[in-house]
């Protein structure tokens, strides 16, 4: 690794690829590699790169976890890896087609109009976007709905209806569930715009 701390350690990436191919979980691989380096975040970057995520994106994801290593002690490297895995650091981004990008845009607009979401739920929702699980994100947003005190219900439900209409025509296995949530979203939109 370069002295300035930039760039990924190729030996760590090679070791990560080998362990991942053998079926090890990303958190376990991160733990094993973290035991080999004083900067545990480098182990996390190596695991992510080995899974196919760009180094720059990984470093951006890790920016919020810079102090995480300070919370763990030697021997707890795998716990560090579990934390990062739970937060989606190792998620491989799904490439979305044009229709999926449009759906994701409507869902993000709904999220913005919610008026807030608890941090654990926000992480879970973010992970669904990264992994391209749009039907799941649609259902999750509908389950929570806009916040009573600071949400924008008409905007929220309009965005949900727009997303649901695009999802409804294409999601084979989840078509019935999506159709039900779409019908509920239309009802809520009608109520919000009276």
C-alpha positions, 0 to 999 in steps of 0.5 A: 500500500502507498505511504500516503494511505491511498490505494488498496492493498492488493495482497489483502484483496487477493486474500479476500477473493480467495476466502470469499470464493471458499464461501466465507461471509464478508464479515468473517473475511474482514475480521481475518484480514483486519487482524493482519493490518493496523488499519482495519478499514483497509481490510474492509476496503479489500473485501468490498473490492474483492466483491466488485465494488469500486474502491472510491465508493467503499471509502465513501461508505466507510467515511461514517465509520472512521472511529468504529475501530476505536470501539473494538479491541484486538480479537474483536476484528470479526465483530468489526466486520459484522458491524460493517456488514449490518450497515451495508458496507459490503453490499454490491450495488445492483445496476438498474435499468431505465425503468428501475431508475425511474422507480427508484427516483419516485421512491426516493422522492417518497422517502424525502417527503416522509419527514424522517425515518429512524436510523436503523430503518434508514440503513435498511432502506438504503441497503434495499436501494443499493441492492436494487430491491425496489419492491421491498423498498416500496413496501417498507415505505408504504408500511411507515407512511409519512410522519404525522408531524412533519411529513408531506402526505400528498407528495409522499403518496403521489410518489408512491403511486407513481412508483407502484404503477411502474412496479405493478406491471413488471414484478412477477412473484410480488405482483399481488403484494405490489398491487395491494400496496398500490391500491392502498397508496391510491386511497391514501393519496385521494384522502391527502388531496381532498 
